[in-house]
């Protein structure tokens, strides 16, 4: 039979005690009545008298009536007590069965005598399964000691009630936290403990929440410590301010050394910063700012100053708006402030350097244009504005091609100004043959240098284009180049440039294998050596001025009868040379006669005196077998000498073989 619950047993036991007392009293009265009746019978046999007998009978009747009354009262009391016990037991049983928390009756041996469904469900058992176990079997091993100690104290009578937290083990082996509160039921007569009644509340969710909060707080504390941040907590109810260990160590103090006085931290602030901090504090307390924030210097315990960032917020006020509690954090920003100071100095120095560079770029004679990585113009100095014809304000932000357009002087192709390939170190690109084309289509010869801008991360950031007006210099270069290659008097090619041209043609003939000896009128070039006849007389009679004037007329005459591709040169004195690009021998003879006729037909008069001159010409082929340039000239010169020997005004053709004196073919000059 299942043991009744503790409270029900107590009520039942007390009721039985009361009923026994009442029964004993009725029994005593009944015995007393029987005694009186027996005494009356004895007295009647002894003949003590009618009065004595009547008295005894009256006493016996009274005692019997009293006994019957007491018996009836006892029966009524017992019936009422039984009803109360039944109701009390029903209420307790319903309370136990319907309770949201666990209720367990445990014997002194640790066995579970009775439990309610809430406790069984908490551990995942049925009531029958859990009542077959001991509390040692369902307690977490790490918490067995507290249960054993409590049981020992209850047995020893040192405690009558208990409450503590421990972990149980569910049926699946997982732990669950619970809060126990209970008492021991003892025998009223002997005081001997009978069993324990415990109320068990599931607090696992609370414990897990506490663990999460503790973990979060641990992470928060670690994060604050790792970031060098301290925490302060002002609580007017406690009468002071407490600081985290990180903060007090930050300032060189020991734990709790700064706790207490709410105004002590103000005395540690640099005098120059106190008013700023006080103003920020007043603004927050008056509700003007959502939180308190200030940067200021605080004195370290060893005396040096360190920069602090203080952020805080009032989290509790009284009904009058007065501050009750505020919490905030303190961060050591000394390194940041020192870095900012260095940056400020660097920025000032950079600004000065930038201004110097700007003034320099504005002052130099070279034009400068800067672009960004997207090829948009970011800077133009006045010289660049003048050369491009575009104002700097108008050019800024425009693509480079809208402002600067340069082409090659010889090819006319645009000179590209592009960013270098990624990861490729591109040196400055120089070009001395550039021509700048302005918006109005006017041109300006320039020399440009394009340099890429690469930052410390090897990233392309833009271009710097430096260019100069090279028009005059380019013209001078052309003049010098022309002078170096042309005869100053006649404007024809001079001897050196003519020799270079012949060397190129001879080299090309050898490369091509051109041989005019294999076919009449074959392809190739012809060399013509021209020597003037009777020129010395003009020089002697008219002077060098007359000679120079006549040489100019001769140059024009020779140039006038030749094609545009033919090369005409003055070799010196009155000697001229021609390379005929149309290389047939017959064509060369015709051209030579035309030159002789043109020179002979010159109408030249100096100081009123007419002068007539002539020309003798020697021809030599330029082909793969002609030998070196000097050999060709020598053969033509020999042919020219032969023409003079034949009477002047003639054309003589040199043989294709090596020069053999006397093997020239004189041709009569056309009259």
C-alpha positions as a printed Julia matrix, in Angstrom:
671×3 Matrix{Float64}:
   0.0    0.0      0.0
   1.4    3.44    -1.05
   2.44   5.66     1.83
   0.24   8.71     2.33
   1.72  12.11     2.0
   3.34  13.8      4.99
   0.74  16.46     5.71
  -2.18  14.0      5.46
  -0.53  11.6      7.9
  -0.01  14.39    10.42
  -3.67  15.41    10.27
  -4.85  11.81    10.58
  -2.57  11.07    13.53
  -3.72  14.15    15.46
  -7.39  13.26    14.87
  -6.88   9.76    16.18
  -5.25  11.13    19.34
  -8.24  13.36    20.05
 -10.71  10.51    19.5
  -8.82   8.22    21.88
  -8.99  10.78    24.72
 -12.75  11.1     24.29
 -13.22   7.32    24.22
 -11.16   6.88    27.35
 -13.34   9.44    29.17
 -16.57   7.62    28.16
 -15.16   4.26    29.21
 -14.19   5.7     32.59
 -17.71   6.99    33.12
 -19.23   3.62    32.14
 -16.98   1.76    34.55
 -17.86   4.26    37.24
 -21.6    3.74    36.56
 -21.22  -0.04    36.71
 -19.35   0.37    39.96
 -22.15   2.46    41.39
 -24.74  -0.09    40.22
 -22.77  -2.93    41.76
 -22.5   -0.99    44.99
 -26.29  -0.45    44.99
 -26.94  -4.16    44.57
 -24.49  -4.95    47.31
 -26.05  -2.42    49.61
 -29.53  -3.8     48.95
 -28.33  -7.23    49.95
 -26.78  -5.79    53.05
 -29.98  -3.91    53.79
 -28.45  -0.5     54.22
 -31.73   1.19    53.61
 -33.93   2.44    50.83
 -32.43   5.89    50.71
 -28.94   4.65    50.27
 -30.03   2.29    47.56
 -31.95   5.0     45.72
 -28.95   7.28    45.85
 -26.7    4.64    44.42
 -29.12   3.96    41.58
 -29.39   7.64    40.79
 -25.61   7.94    40.67
 -25.33   4.89    38.46
 -27.96   6.23    36.07
 -26.22   9.6     35.94
 -22.85   8.02    35.31
 -24.34   5.75    32.6
 -26.07   8.71    30.98
 -22.79  10.63    31.06
 -21.0    7.65    29.53
 -23.59   7.38    26.78
 -23.32  11.11    26.09
 -19.57  10.93    25.91
 -19.8    7.89    23.65
 -22.19   9.68    21.31
 -19.95  12.76    21.33
 -16.93  10.58    20.58
 -18.67   8.89    17.66
 -19.7   12.26    16.2
 -16.21  13.63    16.65
 -14.66  10.59    15.01
 -17.01  10.89    12.05
 -16.24  14.57    11.61
 -12.49  13.99    11.94
 -12.62  11.24     9.36
 -14.41  13.57     6.97
 -11.87  16.34     7.58
  -8.99  13.9      7.09
 -10.52  12.68     3.85
 -11.04  16.24     2.62
  -7.55  17.29     3.72
  -5.99  14.27     2.04
  -7.99  14.94    -1.14
  -6.93  18.57    -1.21
  -3.3   17.71    -0.66
  -3.42  14.97    -3.24
  -5.01  17.3     -5.79
  -2.48  19.98    -4.95
   0.34  17.49    -5.35
  -1.01  16.02    -8.58
  -1.84  19.39   -10.15
   1.24  21.29    -8.9
   3.36  22.89   -11.61
   6.5   22.14    -9.59
   7.75  18.77    -8.49
   6.81  17.34    -5.06
   8.67  14.29    -3.8
   8.48  12.17    -0.64
  11.86  10.59     0.07
  12.67   8.01     2.69
  15.64   8.29     4.98
  17.35   5.6      2.92
  17.17   7.88    -0.12
  14.45   5.94    -1.9
  11.71   7.89    -3.58
   8.44   6.92    -1.9
   6.08   9.09    -3.84
   6.29  11.8     -6.51
   3.92  13.91    -8.53
   3.68  14.02   -12.36
   5.46  17.39   -12.57
   8.69  15.99   -11.16
   8.46  12.81   -13.22
   7.89  14.86   -16.38
  10.77  17.16   -15.52
  13.17  14.2    -15.62
  11.42  12.34   -18.45
  10.24   9.37   -16.33
   6.83   8.01   -15.44
   5.82   8.15   -11.77
   6.23   4.37   -11.48
   9.73   4.47   -13.03
  11.0    7.24   -10.83
   9.53   5.76    -7.6
  11.7    2.69    -8.21
  14.88   4.82    -7.95
  16.82   6.61    -5.24
  17.63  10.28    -5.35
  21.33   9.28    -5.63
  20.62   7.66    -9.0
  18.96  10.75   -10.46
  21.41  13.32    -9.04
  24.31  14.68   -11.08
  27.58  13.13    -9.82
  29.1   16.53    -9.09
  26.14  17.43    -6.8
  25.84  14.15    -4.82
  27.8   15.55    -1.9
  25.32  18.33    -1.09
  22.43  15.81    -1.03
  24.3   13.43     1.26
  25.3   16.21     3.65
  21.68  17.43     3.86
  20.45  13.88     4.59
  23.07  13.45     7.31
  22.11  16.76     8.94
  18.39  15.78     8.9
  19.1   12.41    10.47
  21.24  14.07    13.12
  18.42  16.49    13.9
  20.55  19.57    13.31
  18.21  20.89    10.62
  14.48  20.55    10.01
  14.26  22.24     6.62
  16.5   22.78     3.62
  16.77  24.64     0.33
  19.57  24.54    -2.22
  20.22  24.2     -5.96
  21.54  21.11    -7.67
  21.49  19.24   -10.96
  19.4   16.16   -11.66
  19.91  13.75   -14.5
  17.1   13.23   -16.98
  16.28   9.8    -18.26
  18.32  10.56   -21.42
  21.34  11.48   -19.28
  21.23  15.24   -19.79
  21.51  17.45   -16.7
  18.79  19.82   -15.49
  19.12  22.43   -12.78
  16.53  22.48    -9.98
  15.85  24.39    -6.77
  14.91  22.22    -3.75
  12.95  23.41    -0.7
  11.56  20.99     1.88
  11.4   19.77     5.45
  11.65  16.57     7.5
   8.56  14.87     8.97
   9.23  13.56    12.48
   7.35  11.38    14.96
   5.68  13.75    17.5
   6.27  11.43    20.38
   9.87  10.41    19.8
  11.01  13.15    17.4
  12.44  10.48    15.17
  12.66  11.57    11.47
  10.29   9.61     9.29
  10.81  10.95     5.73
  11.4   14.11     3.73
   8.97  16.18     1.7
  10.61  18.31    -1.04
   9.32  20.85    -3.49
  11.5   20.89    -6.66
  11.4   23.76    -9.17
  12.96  23.52   -12.65
  15.45  26.42   -12.93
  17.39  25.09   -15.91
  16.28  27.94   -18.21
  17.34  30.49   -15.61
  20.7   28.8    -15.13
  21.31  28.72   -18.88
  20.38  32.39   -19.11
  22.75  33.17   -16.24
  25.47  31.19   -18.01
  24.87  33.11   -21.22
  24.92  36.39   -19.32
  28.12  35.37   -17.54
  29.7   34.34   -20.84
  28.61  37.58   -22.49
  29.94  39.55   -19.53
  33.22  37.65   -19.73
  33.52  38.39   -23.44
  32.58  42.01   -22.8
  35.19  42.33   -20.06
  37.83  40.69   -22.24
  36.88  42.95   -25.14
  37.09  46.05   -22.98
  40.4   44.96   -21.48
  41.78  44.06   -24.92
  40.72  47.42   -26.32
  42.24  49.24   -23.36
  38.84  50.45   -22.18
  37.81  50.91   -18.6
  34.32  51.23   -17.12
  33.02  53.57   -14.45
  29.73  53.3    -12.56
  28.31  56.29   -10.66
  25.58  55.28    -8.19
  24.33  58.03    -5.89
  22.48  55.48    -3.72
  25.8   53.82    -2.93
  27.4   57.21    -2.49
  30.25  57.02    -4.95
  31.83  55.86    -8.18
  33.44  52.51    -8.87
  35.99  51.9    -11.61
  36.98  48.72   -13.41
  40.42  47.29   -12.8
  41.39  48.04   -16.41
  40.79  51.74   -15.87
  42.63  52.09   -12.56
  45.58  50.11   -13.93
  45.51  52.37   -16.99
  46.23  55.3    -14.68
  48.78  53.38   -12.61
  46.6   52.8     -9.53
  45.64  49.65    -7.64
  42.15  48.14    -7.62
  39.6   50.15    -5.59
  42.17  52.88    -4.97
  40.05  55.41    -6.86
  36.59  54.19    -5.76
  34.39  56.44    -3.66
  34.72  60.19    -4.2
  32.59  61.13    -7.22
  34.61  64.3     -7.9
  38.14  62.91    -7.56
  38.46  62.21   -11.27
  37.9   65.91   -11.98
  41.04  66.8    -10.01
  43.07  64.46   -12.22
  42.08  66.26   -15.44
  44.51  68.66   -17.08
  43.63  72.25   -16.05
  43.28  73.32   -19.68
  40.66  70.61   -20.31
  38.51  70.88   -17.18
  36.13  73.52   -18.48
  35.5   71.54   -21.68
  34.75  68.38   -19.67
  32.53  70.26   -17.21
  30.56  71.83   -20.08
  30.0   68.42   -21.71
  28.93  67.01   -18.34
  26.43  69.86   -17.72
  25.0   69.55   -21.21
  24.22  65.86   -20.7
  22.83  66.29   -17.19
  20.52  69.05   -18.49
  19.3   66.76   -21.27
  20.87  68.78   -24.09
  22.89  65.82   -25.37
  21.88  62.13   -25.55
  25.17  61.08   -23.95
  28.31  62.49   -22.42
  31.46  62.45   -24.54
  34.74  64.27   -24.11
  38.42  63.91   -24.93
  40.82  65.22   -22.33
  44.14  64.66   -20.59
  44.42  62.91   -17.24
  47.42  62.7    -14.98
  48.93  59.24   -14.55
  49.96  58.27   -11.05
  53.61  58.7    -12.04
  52.86  62.28   -13.17
  52.77  62.11   -16.98
  49.68  63.09   -18.96
  47.66  60.65   -21.03
  44.75  61.3    -23.37
  41.37  59.79   -22.44
  38.14  59.38   -24.4
  35.24  59.38   -21.92
  31.76  58.29   -22.99
  28.85  57.92   -20.58
  25.11  58.12   -20.15
  22.69  58.75   -17.31
  20.56  55.61   -16.96
  18.47  56.53   -13.92
  17.04  59.77   -12.52
  14.64  60.54    -9.67
  11.23  62.14   -10.06
  12.85  65.58   -10.02
  15.26  64.7    -12.82
  18.29  64.49   -10.56
  20.92  61.96   -11.48
  20.83  58.68    -9.61
  23.01  56.43   -11.73
  25.27  56.78   -14.76
  27.59  54.34   -16.51
  30.36  55.0    -18.99
  33.63  53.86   -20.51
  37.11  55.33   -20.63
  39.55  54.64   -23.46
  43.26  55.4    -23.61
  43.67  57.36   -26.87
  47.17  58.67   -26.18
  48.67  56.9    -29.19
  45.88  58.13   -31.44
  46.35  61.7    -30.25
  50.1   61.48   -30.76
  49.49  60.09   -34.26
  47.01  62.91   -34.94
  49.55  65.45   -33.78
  52.17  63.92   -36.07
  49.65  63.93   -38.91
  48.84  67.58   -38.21
  52.5   68.48   -38.38
  52.91  66.35   -41.51
  49.83  67.93   -43.07
  51.2   71.4    -42.38
  54.54  70.43   -43.85
  52.79  68.82   -46.81
  50.7   71.93   -47.34
  53.85  74.05   -47.31
  55.54  71.68   -49.74
  52.46  71.65   -51.95
  52.41  75.43   -52.0
  56.09  75.53   -52.89
  55.5   73.03   -55.68
  52.49  75.02   -56.91
  54.5   78.23   -56.99
  57.34  76.39   -58.69
  55.06  74.92   -61.35
  53.43  78.3    -61.84
  56.82  79.94   -62.26
  58.78  77.53   -64.45
  59.03  78.01   -68.2
  57.78  74.51   -69.01
  54.11  73.72   -69.48
  52.73  71.18   -66.97
  49.46  69.23   -67.06
  48.48  66.67   -64.38
  45.75  64.04   -64.64
  44.15  61.52   -62.31
  43.9   57.76   -62.88
  40.82  58.3    -65.07
  42.79  60.7    -67.35
  40.86  63.76   -66.1
  42.86  66.97   -65.79
  43.62  68.02   -62.22
  46.18  70.8    -62.78
  47.46  73.15   -65.48
  50.06  75.86   -65.02
  49.91  79.2    -66.88
  52.41  78.07   -69.54
  50.21  75.06   -70.34
  47.19  77.37   -70.57
  49.09  79.6    -73.02
  50.32  76.76   -75.24
  46.99  74.91   -75.35
  44.9   78.07   -75.6
  42.55  76.84   -72.83
  42.14  78.37   -69.36
  42.89  76.16   -66.39
  39.46  76.65   -64.83
  37.81  75.47   -68.01
  40.14  72.48   -68.36
  39.88  71.09   -64.81
  37.89  67.87   -64.71
  37.9   67.49   -68.5
  39.38  64.47   -70.23
  42.94  65.03   -71.4
  42.01  64.59   -75.07
  39.74  67.64   -74.94
  42.65  69.86   -73.97
  45.87  68.24   -75.13
  46.21  66.62   -78.56
  49.73  65.84   -79.8
  50.72  64.13   -83.07
  54.0   62.92   -84.51
  55.63  65.57   -86.68
  56.61  63.13   -89.43
  53.77  60.57   -89.47
  50.9   62.78   -88.28
  49.7   59.99   -86.01
  48.45  60.87   -82.56
  50.94  60.34   -79.76
  49.12  58.22   -77.2
  49.18  59.29   -73.56
  47.89  56.26   -71.67
  48.31  54.59   -68.31
  50.96  51.85   -68.0
  50.02  48.19   -67.66
  49.27  46.93   -64.13
  52.42  45.88   -62.29
  54.72  47.22   -65.02
  57.24  49.9    -64.08
  56.9   52.45   -66.87
  59.66  55.08   -67.2
  59.02  58.58   -68.43
  58.15  58.71   -72.14
  60.03  61.4    -74.05
  59.22  62.65   -77.53
  61.02  65.42   -79.37
  58.98  65.2    -82.59
  55.57  66.07   -81.17
  53.29  68.72   -82.58
  50.51  70.18   -80.39
  47.27  70.82   -82.3
  45.16  73.5    -80.64
  41.4   73.89   -80.8
  41.73  76.53   -83.53
  43.8   74.05   -85.6
  46.97  76.03   -85.17
  50.08  73.96   -84.53
  52.98  74.24   -82.18
  56.09  72.06   -82.23
  56.74  70.74   -78.73
  59.0   68.42   -76.84
  57.03  66.39   -74.27
  57.86  64.13   -71.33
  55.03  61.96   -69.95
  55.62  60.44   -66.5
  53.2   58.08   -64.71
  52.37  58.71   -61.05
  52.69  55.48   -59.02
  51.9   55.46   -55.29
  53.61  53.44   -52.57
  51.19  50.52   -53.18
  52.37  50.37   -56.8
  49.0   51.71   -57.99
  48.64  54.04   -60.97
  47.32  57.43   -59.86
  47.67  59.62   -62.92
  50.08  61.31   -65.32
  52.32  64.36   -65.35
  52.88  65.83   -68.83
  55.7   68.37   -69.15
  56.07  70.02   -72.56
  57.92  72.95   -74.05
  57.36  75.19   -77.07
  59.95  73.79   -79.44
  58.89  75.64   -82.58
  61.92  77.92   -82.82
  64.3   75.19   -81.76
  62.77  72.76   -84.22
  63.12  75.36   -87.03
  66.72  75.96   -86.06
  67.34  72.23   -86.04
  65.88  71.95   -89.5
  68.02  74.84   -90.68
  71.13  73.3    -89.23
  70.25  69.92   -90.65
  69.63  71.49   -94.06
  72.86  73.43   -93.88
  74.75  70.31   -92.93
  73.39  68.47   -95.98
  73.21  71.24   -98.59
  75.49  73.6   -100.37
  75.18  77.08   -98.89
  75.49  78.81  -102.29
  73.26  76.8   -104.58
  70.98  75.02  -102.12
  71.82  71.7   -103.75
  72.97  68.68  -101.77
  76.57  69.05  -100.64
  79.3   66.53  -101.2
  78.91  64.67   -97.83
  75.15  64.21   -98.03
  75.46  63.22  -101.7
  78.07  60.58  -100.88
  75.78  59.17   -98.15
  72.91  58.98  -100.64
  75.15  57.18  -103.15
  76.32  54.72  -100.5
  72.69  53.89   -99.68
  71.89  53.34  -103.39
  74.95  51.17  -103.94
  74.14  49.09  -100.9
  70.55  48.67  -102.05
  71.74  47.71  -105.59
  73.95  45.02  -104.14
  71.1   43.78  -101.99
  68.7   43.68  -104.95
  71.28  42.29  -107.36
  70.55  44.96  -109.94
  72.76  44.58  -113.01
  72.24  46.84  -116.0
  74.83  45.03  -118.07
  72.54  42.1   -118.67
  69.95  43.99  -120.68
  69.78  47.13  -122.72
  67.97  49.78  -120.77
  67.93  47.62  -117.67
  66.77  48.95  -114.33
  69.19  50.72  -111.98
  70.61  54.16  -111.3
  73.01  56.34  -113.25
  75.69  58.63  -111.86
  76.52  61.82  -113.72
  79.69  63.88  -113.12
  79.4   67.46  -114.49
  82.3   69.85  -114.89
  81.74  73.37  -116.25
  83.69  74.57  -119.28
  85.2   78.08  -119.43
  84.03  78.88  -115.87
  87.47  80.05  -114.74
  87.31  82.93  -117.24
  84.1   84.25  -115.64
  85.7   84.07  -112.24
  88.83  85.8   -113.43
  87.07  88.64  -115.26
  84.0   89.15  -113.15
  85.3   88.07  -109.77
  83.95  85.58  -107.31
  80.62  87.39  -107.1
  80.07  86.8   -110.75
  81.17  83.2   -110.38
  78.79  82.64  -107.45
  75.88  84.18  -109.36
  76.63  81.99  -112.35
  76.87  78.85  -110.19
  73.38  79.56  -108.82
  72.07  79.88  -112.42
  73.76  76.6   -113.33
  72.2   74.83  -110.32
  68.75  76.06  -111.34
  69.32  74.96  -114.91
  70.4   71.45  -113.91
  67.51  71.11  -111.45
  65.09  72.39  -114.06
  65.69  69.62  -116.6
  65.63  66.68  -114.11
  62.81  64.84  -112.36
  61.78  65.42  -108.74
  63.28  62.13  -107.59
  66.7   62.77  -109.11
  69.44  63.93  -106.74
  71.56  66.97  -107.68
  74.63  68.03  -105.71
  77.47  70.51  -105.93
  80.67  68.63  -105.19
  82.79  71.75  -105.0
  84.01  74.63  -107.2
  82.44  74.23  -110.6
  81.84  70.47  -110.25
  78.3   69.07  -109.98
  76.91  65.54  -109.64
  73.58  63.93  -110.43
  72.01  60.58  -109.55
  69.3   59.67  -112.0
  66.71  57.47  -110.36
  65.31  56.44  -113.74
  68.26  54.24  -114.44
  68.31  53.43  -118.19
  71.57  54.25  -119.95
  69.75  55.78  -122.94
  67.7   58.02  -120.65
  70.88  59.1   -118.87
  72.46  60.18  -122.16
  69.38  62.2   -123.08
  69.33  63.85  -119.66
  73.04  64.64  -119.94
  72.56  66.32  -123.33
  69.63  68.3   -121.87
  71.86  69.55  -119.06
  74.63  70.55  -121.48
  72.11  72.42  -123.63
  70.56  74.16  -120.58
  73.95  75.31  -119.31
  75.12  76.38  -122.73
  71.95  78.33  -123.3
  72.25  80.42  -120.15
  72.02  84.12  -120.88
  74.4   85.37  -118.19
  75.64  88.95  -118.11
  77.81  90.5   -115.41
  78.65  94.18  -115.34
  77.28  94.51  -118.82
  79.51  91.81  -120.16
  77.91  88.59  -121.42
  79.47  85.27  -120.48
  78.99  81.91  -122.16
  79.99  78.64  -120.52
  79.52  74.98  -121.27
  79.68  71.61  -119.51
  81.33  68.2   -119.97
  79.63  65.14  -118.43
  80.82  61.66  -117.54
  78.3   58.84  -116.94
  78.7   55.68  -114.83
  76.15  53.01  -113.91
  75.21  52.22  -110.28
  74.55  48.5   -109.95
  75.53  45.4   -108.04
  78.84  45.1   -109.91
  79.88  48.72  -109.93
  82.19  48.59  -106.94
  82.44  51.15  -104.18
  81.19  54.74  -104.35
  84.62  56.24  -104.89
  85.2   53.83  -107.76
  81.96  54.93  -109.43
  82.89  58.59  -109.01
  86.36  57.89  -110.35
  84.96  56.19  -113.44
  82.52  59.05  -114.08
  85.29  61.59  -113.49
  87.5   59.79  -115.99
  84.62  59.73  -118.46
  84.13  63.49  -117.93
  87.86  64.03  -118.56
  87.53  62.05  -121.73
  84.6   64.27  -122.78
  86.73  67.4   -122.22
  89.54  65.83  -124.19
  87.12  65.15  -126.99
  86.4   68.85  -127.41
  84.24  69.77  -124.39
  80.45  70.01  -124.35
  80.31  66.22  -124.66
  78.9   63.25  -122.77
  81.16  60.27  -122.18
  79.99  56.95  -120.77
  82.35  54.93  -118.59
  82.57  51.19  -119.17
  80.94  48.9   -116.55
  84.28  47.17  -115.95
  86.97  48.53  -113.75
  88.45  51.75  -115.15
  90.9   51.18  -117.93
  92.37  54.37  -119.33
  91.33  55.09  -122.85
  88.16  52.87  -122.86
  85.58  55.61  -122.8
  83.05  56.36  -125.45
  83.04  60.08  -126.4
  79.78  61.51  -127.61
  79.52  64.7   -129.57
  77.58  67.41  -127.84
  74.39  68.55  -129.42
  74.72  72.03  -130.85
